[in-house]
Amino acid sequence: MTDAERRRTDGPEPRKKGPQKPTLLYAGPPDEWLRWQKALEAALAARGLEARLVPHPAAAPGTELQPDEIDVILYAPTGPVSDFSPFSRLRAVFSLWAGVEKIVANPTLEVPLTRMVDEGLRQGMAEYVTGHVLRYHLDLDRHIFGQDGLWRHDLVPPLARDRQVAILGMGALGQAVAAMLRPIGFRLLGWSRRPKSVDGVAMHHGAAGLAAVLGAAEIAVALLPATPETENLLDATRLSLARPGLRLINAGRGSLIDEAALIAALDEGRIGHATLDVFRTEPLPPDHPFWRHPRVTVTPHIAAETRPETAAEVVADNLARLIAGRPLLHLVDRAAGY
């Protein structure tokens, strides 16, 4: 095993020589640099950590980039860095996004990679999903868009305890969603690729488990990462297994769904409605059929936004671990893709 391969799998080693103050390069969205700077400086100061925080020239024109001085890159796929080979002193890359599919296979990345899992992401996702689950559960669209003067007193929803809601993907975000839905009383079903136990959730796994969950749920939430194994997970075959009229919420990744198969299932009424926050192409092109489909709600990737004020806490905690030579939080398994 080469030194580079060992660094990718075993995590960082304590620095043996050189300056004690690490240098962090902000390589996230340029227009968010000042907000991140404020949040990071506060988080580092609260932990008594001394670090040099520098912006990429794309975020602060006139700044001179010295790749051989960088210890940590704060990365986002919408940022200016995609080639990591010039950063000879690099010890780790901290992704500012929960999804890492755009970096995980990068051949120039030879240091540990972490993904963002923080309270802001968890809370934001749980609130988004809970809002749309309740919207479907209470059939709010029928009343909001059905102001036609007819008094339909027969449209009374069941209690939450009589409604089955499935969560596909039971990682940190899926468990946060379950924790918010559980006290309301929903009967929760969960699916993961491998066996897992989650309090208050009837868990399933594997192909047979996915079929069972889709066949039982009235509302399903997709929160899986983008990996080769999850590509088109919800294809025509699996959508055909869904309970008739299933309401679908996708806040995971656009690649989870075969778009043509979903439109066909919506047209045929096998899927009652879909709320989609993530897409294969973003921004979603104006001529995409999702925009005009009567059974689709499009939201512009707002379910779980990284908020610097909470995410900076995770960055600071991981920096402290890096300095001490301790295992990093939320270390990405490069082989698994997340």
N, C-alpha and C positions, 0 to 999 in steps of 0.2 A: 504494500500500500504506500503511495506517495505521500509526502507531507501535505500536499493540497487536499488529497482525498481524506486524510486523517482529520484535517481541520473541518471539512464539511460534515463529518459524521460524529466526531467526538466532542465538538464544541471548542470554545476558545481556551487557550492556556494563559496563565498569568504572564504579564509582561516581565521579561527578565532584564531589559535594559531600555534606555531611552527616556524621554520625558514622562513624568508622572501625570501630567495633565493631558488627557486624550483630546483629540480634535474630532468634532462631529461635523459632517457636511450635510446641510439641509438640501436635499434633492427632490423635494416635493413640488406641488404646484407653485409656480413662481408668485402668483398673486396672493398666496396665503402665507408667505414668508414672515411678515411682520406679526401676524397673529401667532404663528408657531414660535417665533423668537420670544415673545412675551411669555407664552405658556411654558416653554422649555426652561427659560431662565428662572422662572418661579419654582418649577418642579426640582431643578437641580439645586437651587439655593435651599429649598426646604429640606433636602437630604444632606446638605453640607458637601456636595460634590463639586469639585473644580473641574471644569471642562471648557475647551475653546469651541465655541459654536460659530460656524461660518456658513454663509449662504453660497449656493452655486451662483456663478455670474448671471445665469438666466433669471435669478430672483433678485439680484442686486447688481445691476450693470456697473462695471468698473471694478468689481472685485476680481482679484487675481487668484485663480485656482491653482493650488499646489498639490497635485494628486499624491505625491510621496509623503505628505504630512497628514493624510486622513486616516483615522483609526476606525471610524464608524460612519456609514452612510445611512441617512434617514431617507428612505426610498418610497416613491410612489410611481406607478406606471405612467402617470400623466406628467411626471417630472422630466428633467433633462438628462438623466444618466441611464444608459443601457449597456455600456461597455465598462466592465469593472477592471479590466486588465491594467490600466495605467495606475491603479491605486495599490502600489507595492507594499504599503504598510497596513493595508486594510485588515481588520480583525473580525468584523461582523457587519451585516446589513440588517437594519431594522425596518421592516416594511410598515408603512403608515396605513396600509389597507388590510382588511381581513383576508381578502382574496390574494393569492400569490401566483395564480396560474400564468401570469405574463412574465414572471421572473424565474420560476422554479427550475425551468430547463435551460436557463441561460448558461452557455458553456464557459463564459468568462467569470462566472461567479464561483469562487473557490473557497469561500469562508462561510461560517454559519449564517443562516437566514432565519429571522423570526417574523411572525405575522402579528398583526395588531388584534388583540382581544382586550377590550377595556370596558369600563362601566358605561360609557356613553354609547358605544356600539350596541352593547347588550340591551340597555334600556330603550334606545331608539328603535331597535328591531322589535322588541317585545311590544312596545306601544303601537307601532305600525301594524303588526300582525293582529294584535288584539282588536284594534279599531276595525279592521276589515272582517275579522271573524264575527264580531258583533254586528256589523253591517249585514253580513249574510245571514246570521242567526235570526236577527229581528226582521229580515226582509225589508230593510229600510228603502231600497231603491224603488220597490213597488209603491210605497207611499210618497216618496219624494218626487218621483217622475209620473205618478198616476193621479194627479190632481184634476180629476174629471167630473167631480160632483157626485160620484157614486159612493155610498156608505157600505163598505165591505167589512162588516163586523166579524165575518168568518175567518179573516186573515190573522188569527192569533197565533203567535209563534209558540213552540214548546218551551219548556224550561231548559236551561243549559244542561241540566243533569240528564236530559233525554236526547241530547245532541252529541254525535260522535265527531270529533275533530282529530285529524291525523297530522302529525309533524314528520316530514321526511327529512332526516338529518338531525341527529341529536347531539351535536357538538355544543360548544359554549352558547351559541346563539339559539339553537333549538331548545336547550335546557332553560334559557332565560325566558323564551316564549312559553314553555310549559309552566314555568313558575308563576307567570302572570295569568295564564288561562285557568290554572288549577283551582284557585280560590273562587272563581266565578261558578265553577261546578261542572264544566264540560267533561265529558267522558273522553279522555285523551288516549289516542293511539300513537305509537312512535315507531319509526323505522330507521334502521341503520344498516350499513353494509355488513357489520360484524355484530355478534351478540353484545348487548349492553343492558344495564339495569338503571332505570331512572325512577325515582319515587313518584308515585301517582300516575304513572304512564304505563299502559299495556304495551310492552315492547315486542317488536318483531324484527327479523333480519333475513337477509337473503332473498332470492327470487320468490320463493313461496310466501315469505312474510310480506313482501311488497304487494303481491296479488291480494293477499288477505286484507291488508290495510286499505288498499284502494277500493276493494269491494264493499267494505263496511262503512267507510267515512262518508259523511255528508259535506264536510269541508276539509280540504287538504292544503297544507302549507309546505312548500318546497324550500328547504334551506341548506341544500347540499353544496359543497364546493365544486368547482369545475376541474374534473380529472378525466382521463381517458375512460375510466369505469363509469362515470356519471354522464358521459356524452349521450344525449338523446335518451336519457333514462325513461322519460315519459314519451314514448313513441306511440305509434298507432296501436300496436299490440297491447301495451299496458293501459293506454287510455280506454281501450275497449273493455278492460276488466273493471273499470270504475263503476261505482254505484250510479245508476242513472240520475242525472241532474247534479252531479258533484260540482261544488264550487271550488275553484282552484286559485290559490295565491302563490305566486312565485316571487320570492324575495331573495333567492339564492344566487343562481347564475343563469343567464339566458340559454346557455348550452344544455341545460337540463331537459329542455323541451324541444321536440320536433315541431317546429312552427306550423308546417303544412298539416301535420296530423292533428294538431290542436285546433286549427281553423276548421278542419273537416268534422272533428268531434263536436265543436260548437255549433256548426251549421246543422248537424244531425240531431242536436239536442242531448247527446250523450253527456256532454259537459254543459252544465247550466250557465256558468259564467266564469270568467277568468280575470283576476286582478294581477297585472304583470308590472313589476318594478325594474326588472333586469332583462336585457336583450342581447342578442348576438352582435348587433351593431348598435353602438351608442354614440351620439344621440340617435334615437330611433328615426329613420328617414321619414319625412313628411308623407310620402306616398305609400308607406307600409300599410297593409290591410288591417293591422291591429288598431290603427287610429280610428277607422270608420266602422269597425265591427260592432254591432249593437250589443253583443254579449262580452265585450272586452273593456276593461278599465285599464288605461295606461297611466302609470306614475313614473316620473323621471329619475329613477334610481335615487330615491330619497329615504328608503326604509332604514338604512343603517349608515349614516354619514359619520366619518371620523371627525370628532370634535377635538381640536388641539388642547383645550382646557383639561379634558380627562385623559386623552391619549398621551399627553406629555408625561403624566405620572408613570405610565407603563415604560416609556422610553427611559426615564430616569431610573426606575427600578432595574431595568435590564442593564443600563450602563454601570450601575453599582455592582451588579453580578459580574459583568465583564471584567471590571477592574480587579475584583476579588478572585477571579478565576472560578466562579461558581456556575452551575448550569443555567443557561438562559431560559427565560419564560417564553412559552409559545414557540419553541424551536420547531421549524418546519422539517418534516420528513421528506427529503427530496425525492425519494423513490415513490412514496405514496402521493406526493403532490400537494400536501397540505400539512 
